[in-house]
């Protein structure tokens, strides 16, 4: 079994190395043209997961295509980055984006967000939202619009809490304070800290 794992990791290391070299040689400007196609393909893969996905650990996140298993929610992170980069580079304003101008990118983010939450995979969905929010902040938002978004988010967060399932609420509580459940939900975090501590 250890040999199998070793060779498997070696193969993926080789694949990663080739992918890195291809990325260096690739003309990134072509992504501007291909961004909508990449985004649509990723959304279609997320939809396919809901109907034909494989259950792993109580969640339907994986798609089996022949001998290969892929997790489309991971690909969506790149698709959202590329799509938002395309949108913001076409329509950049020195004054910052208004709420009306943010409607279109908000829709582009919400579609994959909802599909990933449906799997359910709240962690990845929140990460997609965090990536998109970071990009949007860096391209600049008009001050009034930013204040409105912060106020809306502050009001929305307590309401979302009651929509979450008990295990999702528990994960958030453990993330904030691992001592809440060190032997169950927080077990892996505690063990990771111990492993790092032992390894100096």
N, C-alpha and C positions, 0 to 999 in steps of 0.2 A: 504493500500500500504506500509506503514512504517513497519508493522508487517512482511509482505512478504519479504521485503528487509532485515530485521533483521534476520529472519530464514534462508534466503539464505546465508547471510554472516556467520552465525553460522555453516551451513553445510560445506561451503568452508573452514572455520577455522578448522573444524574437519578433513576434507580431507587433509589439509595441515599438520596438526599435525601427522596424520598417515604416510603421505609421508616422513616427517622428521625422524620419528622413523625407518621406513624401510631403509632410506638412511644411517642412523647410523649403522644398522645391515648388510647392503649390503657390500659384498666384492668388493671393487672398482677395483681390479685387473681383474675382469671378463669383465670390460668395454673394456679392451684391445682386447679381443676376439670378443666382440659384436659391437665394434666401426663401422666397415664397414656396418653392417646390420642396425644399428641405423641411420647412415648417409643416406643410400639408401632409407630407409622408409620415412625419412623426405623430401628427394628430391621428392619422389613419391607423398607425400602429397602436396608439393608445386605445382607440375604439376597438381594434381587433383583440386587445388584451381583455376587454370587458366581456367579449363573447367567446373567445377561444383561448384565453389565458390559462396558465397552469397555476394551481393553488400551491403556495409554499408558505408554511407557517400561518395559515389562516387568511392570507392575502393573495389576490390574483394579480401578480405583478409581472410574471414572466411569459414570454411568447416563444414557442418552440417552432423554429423554421428549419426543417430537416434535422441535421445533426447539431445545429447551433441553437443555444438558448440566449435570448436577448431580453434586456429590461428597458423597454421604450422610454420609461420615465427618466432614465439617465441620459438618453439621446436628446430628450426634450430640453434639457438644461442648455445644451449647445444651440439647439434650434431657436430657443427664445432669445439667447444672446445675439445670434446672427440676425434674427428678424428685427429686434429692437435697434441694433446698430444701423441697420439699413434704413429704418423709419426715421430715427433721430438724425442721421447724417443727411437725409434728404430735406428735412424740415427743421433746421436749427435756428433758434432765436436767441439773441443776446439778452433780451429781457426775461427769458425763461418761458416755459410752456404753461399755458392756462389750463384750467380744468377741461374746457371744451376740446382743446388740442390733445389732451391725454386720454380721451375716450377710446380712440382707436387702439393705442398700445395697451390700454387696460383690457380691452376685449381679447387682444392677442395673448395676454397673460392669463385671463380668467378661463379661457377654453381648456388649456392643458391643466390648469390648477384644479378645476372641477373634475376632470377625467381622472386625474391622479388620486384625488380625495376619494373617488368612487371605488378605488381598487381594494381596500383603502390603504393609502400610504401618506398619512398626514405629514410626516417628516420631510419627505421629498417634495411634496406640494408646497410646504412652507419655505423650503430651500429655493424652489423656483421663484416664489414670490419675493424672497430676500434678494436674489440675484437681479430680478427685474427692477425692484425698488432701488437697489444700489446704482444700477445703470442710469435710471431716471433721475436720481438725485445729482449724479455727476454731470449730466447734460444740462441741468439747471431747471428749476420749477419757479414760476412767478411767486413772489412772497405771499400774496393773498391766497393763491391756490394751495401753497404748501401748508399754510395755517389751517385752511379748510380741510385738507386731507388729514392733518394731525388730529384735529378736533373730531372728525368723522371716525378715525381709527380708534381714538380713545373711547368713544361711545360704543363702537362696535365690538371691541375686544370682550367686555363683560358678557355681551349677548351671545357671542360665539362660544364662550365657555360652557353655556348650558346646552348647546347643540352637540358638543363633543361627547363621545362615548366614555364610560368610566375609565377604561384602560388608557385612553388618550389623555384624559385629565391627569391620571396617575403619572404618566410619562413626563408631562410638563412639570408637575410638582417635584418629581425626582430630579429633573434637569435643574430646577432652581435650588433644590436641597436634597442631595443624595441620601442624607440621614433619615428622610421620611420612610424609606423602604430599602434598607441596605442588603437584605437577604433575598429579595425577590426582584422587583423592578430596577433597583439600583445595584444589583449584584455585579453585573459586568463592569460598571463604572468603577466600583470599589476594587475589583480584581485587577483592572487595568492600572489603577493608581499604585496598587501593591507591586505589580510586575515592573512598572517603571522605577519605583523606589528601590526594589531589590537589584535592578540592573544598573542603578546609580545614574 
